[in-house]
């Protein structure tokens, strides 16, 4: 894939499995063999290491939902602050 292209969780898990095979053969540069930067490899391994594909999909879905809920909470807190300020100025 070209530089800057995002991988899906399924692709990442596949790449990590390829890297495990490369490491088991005794190669130390597994990141280079699977075509990603070493930093990317270690970040993926930290986040996705040991996950199955269905678990990774669920993780991403939960992260997306969590982001949406945080945004809703921030909007609600902002609305609350605006109403509180407006109410204090009226009295």
C-alpha positions in Angstrom: 0.0 0.0 0.0 1.2 3.6 -0.6 2.5 5.7 2.2 -0.2 7.2 4.3 -2.8 4.5 3.5 -4.8 3.3 6.4 -5.2 -0.4 7.1 -8.3 -2.0 8.3 -8.2 -3.9 11.6 -8.4 -7.2 9.6 -5.5 -6.2 7.5 -3.5 -5.2 10.5 -4.1 -8.5 12.2 -3.1 -10.3 9.0 0.1 -8.3 8.9 0.9 -9.1 12.5 0.4 -12.8 11.8 2.8 -12.5 8.9 5.3 -10.8 11.2 5.0 -13.6 13.8 5.9 -16.1 11.0 8.9 -13.9 10.0 10.0 -13.6 13.7 9.6 -17.4 14.2 12.0 -18.0 11.3 14.6 -16.0 13.2 14.5 -12.7 11.3 14.7 -9.6 13.5 13.4 -7.0 11.0 9.8 -8.3 10.9 8.4 -4.8 10.3 10.4 -4.4 7.1 9.4 -7.8 5.8 5.7 -6.9 6.1 6.1 -3.5 4.6 5.5 -1.1 7.6 7.7 1.1 9.7 9.1 -0.4 12.9 7.2 2.2 15.0 3.9 1.2 13.2 4.6 -2.4 13.8 5.1 -1.9 17.6 2.0 0.3 17.8 -0.1 -2.3 16.0 1.3 -5.0 18.2 0.5 -3.0 21.3 -3.1 -2.3 20.2 -4.0 -5.5 18.3 -1.6 -8.1 19.6 -3.5 -11.3 20.5 -6.8 -10.1 19.1 -8.9 -12.1 16.6 -10.4 -10.3 13.7 -13.9 -10.2 15.2 -12.5 -8.7 18.4 -10.7 -6.0 16.5 -13.9 -5.1 14.6 -15.7 -4.8 17.9 -12.9 -2.8 19.4 -13.0 -0.3 16.6 -16.8 -0.1 16.8 -16.6 0.6 20.5 -14.0 3.3 20.0 -16.1 5.0 17.4 -19.2 4.9 19.7 -17.1 6.2 22.6 -15.9 9.1 20.5 -19.5 9.9 19.5 -20.7 9.8 23.1 -17.9 12.0 24.3 -18.8 14.6 21.6 -22.5 14.5 22.8 -21.4 15.0 26.4 -19.2 17.9 25.4 -22.1 19.5 23.5 -24.5 19.0 26.5 -21.9 20.5 28.9 -21.5 23.5 26.6 -25.3 23.9 26.4 -25.5 23.7 30.2 -22.8 26.3 30.7 -24.6 28.7 28.3 -27.9 28.3 30.0 -26.3 28.8 33.4 -24.6 31.9 32.3 -27.8 33.3 30.7 -29.8 32.5 33.9 -27.3 34.2 36.2 -27.3 37.4 34.0 -31.1 37.6 34.3 -31.2 37.8 38.1 
